[in-house]
């Protein structure tokens, strides 16, 4: 059982959160490119023309930032994944603005918090389903645009860089789990890796 718990903690280390957030970010970039070439026309309930894949884009960037926020929180407080269970304080719902408020190592400006709030409604509602859970829930779908994309990438780099800086020389987690020194070519820029010469 102890090995299973350690395996869980290993899979919940900051490195894993940032890696999956990166996959989602890359998927969002593919969606962004495709959305520039497609338009969708909806006649009901009111006529609207918008870029194709707009809702899917918001879903992807929402999940990507959620992974990064949780990864940074676990970086700051490894006990959030102690004993093979993620704390409910960071695992319940998709309230990105509330997760951001728990972070101690960086702060977010008003524009960034506003995007977190938009994504907090997008993930469980209009970016995932055509309707909210109840008719009383008022949700306003946002439309993909370059300003949103630029802000998303800025926030992504800001959080991702902090996780990297705090873990690149190692990270000590709970239950005797740790990660060794690691390097990212994305955050370091171009790196010159030393290639050992083969003996002749």
ChimeraX commands (.cxc) that place a marker at each C-alpha (Angstrom):
marker #1 position 0.00,0.00,0.00 radius 0.5
marker #1 position 2.84,2.39,0.83 radius 0.5
marker #1 position 4.27,1.94,-2.67 radius 0.5
marker #1 position 0.88,2.79,-4.20 radius 0.5
marker #1 position 0.66,5.97,-2.12 radius 0.5
marker #1 position 4.18,6.97,-3.14 radius 0.5
marker #1 position 3.31,6.30,-6.77 radius 0.5
marker #1 position 0.26,8.55,-6.43 radius 0.5
marker #1 position 2.32,11.32,-4.85 radius 0.5
marker #1 position 4.94,10.96,-7.59 radius 0.5
marker #1 position 2.22,11.31,-10.24 radius 0.5
marker #1 position 0.85,14.37,-8.40 radius 0.5
marker #1 position 4.20,16.15,-8.22 radius 0.5
marker #1 position 4.49,19.66,-9.70 radius 0.5
marker #1 position 6.36,18.24,-12.67 radius 0.5
marker #1 position 3.32,16.19,-13.71 radius 0.5
marker #1 position 0.92,19.14,-13.37 radius 0.5
marker #1 position 3.10,21.40,-15.50 radius 0.5
marker #1 position 3.61,18.67,-18.10 radius 0.5
marker #1 position -0.12,18.14,-18.58 radius 0.5
marker #1 position -0.77,21.89,-18.55 radius 0.5
marker #1 position 1.76,22.14,-21.37 radius 0.5
marker #1 position -0.10,19.51,-23.41 radius 0.5
marker #1 position -3.34,21.45,-22.96 radius 0.5
marker #1 position -1.61,24.71,-23.88 radius 0.5
marker #1 position -0.24,23.15,-27.07 radius 0.5
marker #1 position -3.72,21.80,-27.90 radius 0.5
marker #1 position -5.17,25.28,-27.38 radius 0.5
marker #1 position -2.64,26.70,-29.83 radius 0.5
marker #1 position -3.73,24.15,-32.45 radius 0.5
marker #1 position -7.36,25.11,-31.77 radius 0.5
marker #1 position -6.45,28.81,-32.06 radius 0.5
marker #1 position -4.91,28.31,-35.49 radius 0.5
marker #1 position -7.88,26.29,-36.73 radius 0.5
marker #1 position -10.40,28.79,-35.33 radius 0.5
marker #1 position -8.89,31.55,-37.48 radius 0.5
marker #1 position -10.01,29.61,-40.57 radius 0.5
marker #1 position -13.55,28.70,-39.49 radius 0.5
marker #1 position -16.71,30.64,-38.75 radius 0.5
marker #1 position -19.88,29.42,-37.10 radius 0.5
marker #1 position -23.30,30.98,-37.60 radius 0.5
marker #1 position -25.95,30.39,-34.96 radius 0.5
marker #1 position -29.45,31.65,-35.74 radius 0.5
marker #1 position -31.01,30.75,-32.39 radius 0.5
marker #1 position -31.69,32.19,-29.86 radius 0.5
marker #1 position -30.16,35.22,-31.58 radius 0.5
marker #1 position -28.10,35.52,-34.77 radius 0.5
marker #1 position -24.36,35.42,-34.10 radius 0.5
marker #1 position -21.30,34.72,-36.19 radius 0.5
marker #1 position -18.19,33.72,-34.30 radius 0.5
marker #1 position -14.89,31.95,-34.86 radius 0.5
marker #1 position -15.24,28.18,-34.93 radius 0.5
marker #1 position -14.02,26.20,-31.92 radius 0.5
marker #1 position -14.34,29.22,-29.63 radius 0.5
marker #1 position -15.95,27.31,-26.76 radius 0.5
marker #1 position -13.47,24.43,-27.04 radius 0.5
marker #1 position -10.61,26.92,-26.88 radius 0.5
marker #1 position -11.89,28.31,-23.58 radius 0.5
marker #1 position -12.31,24.80,-22.20 radius 0.5
marker #1 position -8.70,23.93,-23.04 radius 0.5
marker #1 position -7.14,27.09,-21.66 radius 0.5
marker #1 position -9.28,26.77,-18.54 radius 0.5
marker #1 position -8.07,23.25,-17.86 radius 0.5
marker #1 position -4.49,24.23,-18.68 radius 0.5
marker #1 position -4.45,27.10,-16.17 radius 0.5
marker #1 position -6.27,24.98,-13.59 radius 0.5
marker #1 position -3.49,22.39,-13.83 radius 0.5
marker #1 position -0.84,25.09,-13.43 radius 0.5
marker #1 position -2.55,26.70,-10.45 radius 0.5
marker #1 position -2.85,23.35,-8.70 radius 0.5
marker #1 position 0.73,22.52,-9.61 radius 0.5
marker #1 position 1.97,25.76,-8.04 radius 0.5
marker #1 position -0.13,25.25,-4.92 radius 0.5
marker #1 position 1.34,21.75,-4.52 radius 0.5
marker #1 position 4.80,23.21,-5.13 radius 0.5
marker #1 position 4.22,25.64,-2.26 radius 0.5
marker #1 position 2.51,23.11,0.00 radius 0.5
marker #1 position 3.38,19.46,-0.74 radius 0.5
marker #1 position 1.06,18.24,2.04 radius 0.5
marker #1 position -1.88,19.01,-0.29 radius 0.5
marker #1 position -1.23,15.54,-1.78 radius 0.5
marker #1 position -0.13,13.78,1.40 radius 0.5
marker #1 position -1.10,10.13,1.92 radius 0.5
marker #1 position -2.30,9.62,-1.63 radius 0.5
marker #1 position -5.21,12.05,-1.60 radius 0.5
marker #1 position -5.50,15.54,-3.02 radius 0.5
marker #1 position -6.91,18.05,-0.55 radius 0.5
marker #1 position -10.51,19.05,-1.19 radius 0.5
marker #1 position -9.52,22.72,-0.80 radius 0.5
marker #1 position -7.93,22.55,-4.27 radius 0.5
marker #1 position -9.84,19.69,-5.88 radius 0.5
marker #1 position -13.46,20.78,-5.56 radius 0.5
marker #1 position -14.96,22.61,-8.50 radius 0.5
marker #1 position -13.19,24.66,-11.12 radius 0.5
marker #1 position -12.97,28.02,-9.34 radius 0.5
marker #1 position -9.69,29.25,-10.76 radius 0.5
marker #1 position -9.95,32.68,-9.15 radius 0.5
marker #1 position -10.24,31.01,-5.73 radius 0.5
marker #1 position -7.22,28.79,-6.44 radius 0.5
marker #1 position -5.26,31.88,-7.52 radius 0.5
marker #1 position -6.13,33.60,-4.23 radius 0.5
marker #1 position -4.46,30.74,-2.30 radius 0.5
marker #1 position -1.10,31.19,-4.04 radius 0.5
marker #1 position 1.58,32.92,-2.02 radius 0.5
marker #1 position 4.56,33.15,-4.37 radius 0.5
marker #1 position 3.01,35.37,-7.07 radius 0.5
marker #1 position 0.12,37.80,-7.32 radius 0.5
marker #1 position -2.31,38.43,-10.13 radius 0.5
marker #1 position -3.61,41.72,-11.49 radius 0.5
marker #1 position -7.25,42.59,-12.10 radius 0.5
marker #1 position -7.18,41.54,-15.76 radius 0.5
marker #1 position -5.72,38.14,-14.90 radius 0.5
marker #1 position -8.24,37.54,-12.12 radius 0.5
marker #1 position -11.05,38.49,-14.50 radius 0.5
marker #1 position -9.90,35.79,-16.94 radius 0.5
marker #1 position -9.81,33.29,-14.06 radius 0.5
marker #1 position -13.41,34.22,-13.24 radius 0.5
marker #1 position -14.50,33.82,-16.87 radius 0.5
marker #1 position -12.88,30.39,-17.03 radius 0.5
marker #1 position -14.45,29.44,-13.69 radius 0.5
marker #1 position -17.86,29.76,-15.34 radius 0.5
marker #1 position -16.72,28.44,-18.72 radius 0.5
marker #1 position -15.36,25.06,-17.59 radius 0.5
marker #1 position -18.49,23.72,-15.87 radius 0.5
marker #1 position -20.92,25.50,-18.18 radius 0.5
marker #1 position -20.84,27.13,-21.62 radius 0.5
marker #1 position -17.46,25.81,-22.81 radius 0.5
marker #1 position -18.41,22.22,-21.99 radius 0.5
marker #1 position -22.19,22.03,-22.48 radius 0.5
marker #1 position -24.73,23.90,-24.61 radius 0.5
marker #1 position -26.67,24.82,-21.44 radius 0.5
marker #1 position -25.96,25.46,-17.75 radius 0.5
marker #1 position -27.13,22.98,-15.09 radius 0.5
marker #1 position -30.17,25.14,-14.24 radius 0.5
marker #1 position -32.04,27.74,-16.22 radius 0.5
marker #1 position -31.57,30.28,-13.40 radius 0.5
marker #1 position -27.79,30.27,-13.92 radius 0.5
marker #1 position -26.90,33.27,-16.04 radius 0.5
marker #1 position -23.84,32.57,-18.16 radius 0.5
marker #1 position -22.51,34.72,-20.94 radius 0.5
marker #1 position -20.37,32.95,-23.50 radius 0.5
marker #1 position -17.14,34.74,-24.34 radius 0.5
marker #1 position -15.72,34.75,-27.86 radius 0.5
marker #1 position -12.17,33.77,-28.69 radius 0.5
marker #1 position -9.91,36.67,-29.71 radius 0.5
marker #1 position -6.24,37.59,-29.81 radius 0.5
marker #1 position -6.38,39.56,-26.54 radius 0.5
marker #1 position -7.67,36.48,-24.68 radius 0.5
marker #1 position -5.00,34.31,-26.25 radius 0.5
marker #1 position -2.21,36.76,-25.41 radius 0.5
marker #1 position -3.40,37.08,-21.81 radius 0.5
marker #1 position -3.69,33.30,-21.43 radius 0.5
marker #1 position -0.13,32.75,-22.69 radius 0.5
marker #1 position 1.19,35.52,-20.42 radius 0.5
marker #1 position -0.46,33.97,-17.34 radius 0.5
marker #1 position 0.65,30.49,-18.41 radius 0.5
marker #1 position 4.28,31.58,-18.62 radius 0.5
marker #1 position 4.06,33.47,-15.33 radius 0.5
marker #1 position 2.74,30.49,-13.33 radius 0.5
marker #1 position 4.75,27.88,-15.22 radius 0.5
marker #1 position 7.98,29.81,-14.73 radius 0.5
marker #1 position 7.37,30.03,-10.98 radius 0.5
marker #1 position 6.79,26.28,-10.73 radius 0.5
marker #1 position 9.95,25.72,-12.71 radius 0.5
marker #1 position 12.07,28.07,-10.60 radius 0.5
marker #1 position 10.84,26.46,-7.40 radius 0.5
marker #1 position 11.35,22.85,-8.55 radius 0.5
marker #1 position 14.18,22.78,-11.11 radius 0.5
marker #1 position 16.78,22.00,-8.45 radius 0.5
marker #1 position 14.57,19.37,-6.82 radius 0.5
marker #1 position 11.37,19.17,-4.83 radius 0.5
marker #1 position 10.61,17.34,-1.60 radius 0.5
marker #1 position 7.09,16.00,-1.41 radius 0.5
marker #1 position 5.22,14.09,1.28 radius 0.5
marker #1 position 5.47,10.36,2.01 radius 0.5
marker #1 position 9.19,10.29,1.24 radius 0.5
marker #1 position 8.74,11.25,-2.40 radius 0.5
marker #1 position 11.01,13.76,-4.12 radius 0.5
marker #1 position 11.94,14.80,-7.62 radius 0.5
marker #1 position 15.53,15.35,-8.71 radius 0.5
marker #1 position 17.09,18.25,-10.56 radius 0.5
marker #1 position 15.43,18.78,-13.92 radius 0.5
marker #1 position 15.69,21.28,-16.74 radius 0.5
marker #1 position 13.18,22.56,-19.28 radius 0.5
marker #1 position 14.30,23.87,-22.65 radius 0.5
marker #1 position 11.03,25.85,-22.78 radius 0.5
marker #1 position 11.80,27.85,-19.62 radius 0.5
marker #1 position 15.57,27.95,-20.02 radius 0.5
marker #1 position 15.51,28.91,-23.68 radius 0.5
marker #1 position 17.96,27.18,-25.94 radius 0.5
marker #1 position 20.15,24.87,-23.90 radius 0.5
marker #1 position 23.46,23.37,-24.89 radius 0.5
marker #1 position 23.48,19.84,-23.57 radius 0.5
marker #1 position 26.88,18.29,-23.25 radius 0.5
marker #1 position 27.14,15.19,-25.41 radius 0.5
marker #1 position 29.88,12.82,-24.24 radius 0.5
marker #1 position 32.33,11.76,-26.93 radius 0.5
marker #1 position 32.39,8.09,-27.77 radius 0.5
marker #1 position 35.65,6.28,-27.24 radius 0.5
marker #1 position 37.27,5.27,-30.50 radius 0.5
marker link #1:1,2 radius 0.2
marker link #1:2,3 radius 0.2
marker link #1:3,4 radius 0.2
marker link #1:4,5 radius 0.2
marker link #1:5,6 radius 0.2
marker link #1:6,7 radius 0.2
marker link #1:7,8 radius 0.2
marker link #1:8,9 radius 0.2
marker link #1:9,10 radius 0.2
marker link #1:10,11 radius 0.2
marker link #1:11,12 radius 0.2
marker link #1:12,13 radius 0.2
marker link #1:13,14 radius 0.2
marker link #1:14,15 radius 0.2
marker link #1:15,16 radius 0.2
marker link #1:16,17 radius 0.2
marker link #1:17,18 radius 0.2
marker link #1:18,19 radius 0.2
marker link #1:19,20 radius 0.2
marker link #1:20,21 radius 0.2
marker link #1:21,22 radius 0.2
marker link #1:22,23 radius 0.2
marker link #1:23,24 radius 0.2
marker link #1:24,25 radius 0.2
marker link #1:25,26 radius 0.2
marker link #1:26,27 radius 0.2
marker link #1:27,28 radius 0.2
marker link #1:28,29 radius 0.2
marker link #1:29,30 radius 0.2
marker link #1:30,31 radius 0.2
marker link #1:31,32 radius 0.2
marker link #1:32,33 radius 0.2
marker link #1:33,34 radius 0.2
marker link #1:34,35 radius 0.2
marker link #1:35,36 radius 0.2
marker link #1:36,37 radius 0.2
marker link #1:37,38 radius 0.2
marker link #1:38,39 radius 0.2
marker link #1:39,40 radius 0.2
marker link #1:40,41 radius 0.2
marker link #1:41,42 radius 0.2
marker link #1:42,43 radius 0.2
marker link #1:43,44 radius 0.2
marker link #1:44,45 radius 0.2
marker link #1:45,46 radius 0.2
marker link #1:46,47 radius 0.2
marker link #1:47,48 radius 0.2
marker link #1:48,49 radius 0.2
marker link #1:49,50 radius 0.2
marker link #1:50,51 radius 0.2
marker link #1:51,52 radius 0.2
marker link #1:52,53 radius 0.2
marker link #1:53,54 radius 0.2
marker link #1:54,55 radius 0.2
marker link #1:55,56 radius 0.2
marker link #1:56,57 radius 0.2
marker link #1:57,58 radius 0.2
marker link #1:58,59 radius 0.2
marker link #1:59,60 radius 0.2
marker link #1:60,61 radius 0.2
marker link #1:61,62 radius 0.2
marker link #1:62,63 radius 0.2
marker link #1:63,64 radius 0.2
marker link #1:64,65 radius 0.2
marker link #1:65,66 radius 0.2
marker link #1:66,67 radius 0.2
marker link #1:67,68 radius 0.2
marker link #1:68,69 radius 0.2
marker link #1:69,70 radius 0.2
marker link #1:70,71 radius 0.2
marker link #1:71,72 radius 0.2
marker link #1:72,73 radius 0.2
marker link #1:73,74 radius 0.2
marker link #1:74,75 radius 0.2
marker link #1:75,76 radius 0.2
marker link #1:76,77 radius 0.2
marker link #1:77,78 radius 0.2
marker link #1:78,79 radius 0.2
marker link #1:79,80 radius 0.2
marker link #1:80,81 radius 0.2
marker link #1:81,82 radius 0.2
marker link #1:82,83 radius 0.2
marker link #1:83,84 radius 0.2
marker link #1:84,85 radius 0.2
marker link #1:85,86 radius 0.2
marker link #1:86,87 radius 0.2
marker link #1:87,88 radius 0.2
marker link #1:88,89 radius 0.2
marker link #1:89,90 radius 0.2
marker link #1:90,91 radius 0.2
marker link #1:91,92 radius 0.2
marker link #1:92,93 radius 0.2
marker link #1:93,94 radius 0.2
marker link #1:94,95 radius 0.2
marker link #1:95,96 radius 0.2
marker link #1:96,97 radius 0.2
marker link #1:97,98 radius 0.2
marker link #1:98,99 radius 0.2
marker link #1:99,100 radius 0.2
marker link #1:100,101 radius 0.2
marker link #1:101,102 radius 0.2
marker link #1:102,103 radius 0.2
marker link #1:103,104 radius 0.2
marker link #1:104,105 radius 0.2
marker link #1:105,106 radius 0.2
marker link #1:106,107 radius 0.2
marker link #1:107,108 radius 0.2
marker link #1:108,109 radius 0.2
marker link #1:109,110 radius 0.2
marker link #1:110,111 radius 0.2
marker link #1:111,112 radius 0.2
marker link #1:112,113 radius 0.2
marker link #1:113,114 radius 0.2
marker link #1:114,115 radius 0.2
marker link #1:115,116 radius 0.2
marker link #1:116,117 radius 0.2
marker link #1:117,118 radius 0.2
marker link #1:118,119 radius 0.2
marker link #1:119,120 radius 0.2
marker link #1:120,121 radius 0.2
marker link #1:121,122 radius 0.2
marker link #1:122,123 radius 0.2
marker link #1:123,124 radius 0.2
marker link #1:124,125 radius 0.2
marker link #1:125,126 radius 0.2
marker link #1:126,127 radius 0.2
marker link #1:127,128 radius 0.2
marker link #1:128,129 radius 0.2
marker link #1:129,130 radius 0.2
marker link #1:130,131 radius 0.2
marker link #1:131,132 radius 0.2
marker link #1:132,133 radius 0.2
marker link #1:133,134 radius 0.2
marker link #1:134,135 radius 0.2
marker link #1:135,136 radius 0.2
marker link #1:136,137 radius 0.2
marker link #1:137,138 radius 0.2
marker link #1:138,139 radius 0.2
marker link #1:139,140 radius 0.2
marker link #1:140,141 radius 0.2
marker link #1:141,142 radius 0.2
marker link #1:142,143 radius 0.2
marker link #1:143,144 radius 0.2
marker link #1:144,145 radius 0.2
marker link #1:145,146 radius 0.2
marker link #1:146,147 radius 0.2
marker link #1:147,148 radius 0.2
marker link #1:148,149 radius 0.2
marker link #1:149,150 radius 0.2
marker link #1:150,151 radius 0.2
marker link #1:151,152 radius 0.2
marker link #1:152,153 radius 0.2
marker link #1:153,154 radius 0.2
marker link #1:154,155 radius 0.2
marker link #1:155,156 radius 0.2
marker link #1:156,157 radius 0.2
marker link #1:157,158 radius 0.2
marker link #1:158,159 radius 0.2
marker link #1:159,160 radius 0.2
marker link #1:160,161 radius 0.2
marker link #1:161,162 radius 0.2
marker link #1:162,163 radius 0.2
marker link #1:163,164 radius 0.2
marker link #1:164,165 radius 0.2
marker link #1:165,166 radius 0.2
marker link #1:166,167 radius 0.2
marker link #1:167,168 radius 0.2
marker link #1:168,169 radius 0.2
marker link #1:169,170 radius 0.2
marker link #1:170,171 radius 0.2
marker link #1:171,172 radius 0.2
marker link #1:172,173 radius 0.2
marker link #1:173,174 radius 0.2
marker link #1:174,175 radius 0.2
marker link #1:175,176 radius 0.2
marker link #1:176,177 radius 0.2
marker link #1:177,178 radius 0.2
marker link #1:178,179 radius 0.2
marker link #1:179,180 radius 0.2
marker link #1:180,181 radius 0.2
marker link #1:181,182 radius 0.2
marker link #1:182,183 radius 0.2
marker link #1:183,184 radius 0.2
marker link #1:184,185 radius 0.2
marker link #1:185,186 radius 0.2
marker link #1:186,187 radius 0.2
marker link #1:187,188 radius 0.2
marker link #1:188,189 radius 0.2
marker link #1:189,190 radius 0.2
marker link #1:190,191 radius 0.2
marker link #1:191,192 radius 0.2
marker link #1:192,193 radius 0.2
marker link #1:193,194 radius 0.2
marker link #1:194,195 radius 0.2
marker link #1:195,196 radius 0.2
marker link #1:196,197 radius 0.2
marker link #1:197,198 radius 0.2
marker link #1:198,199 radius 0.2
marker link #1:199,200 radius 0.2
view
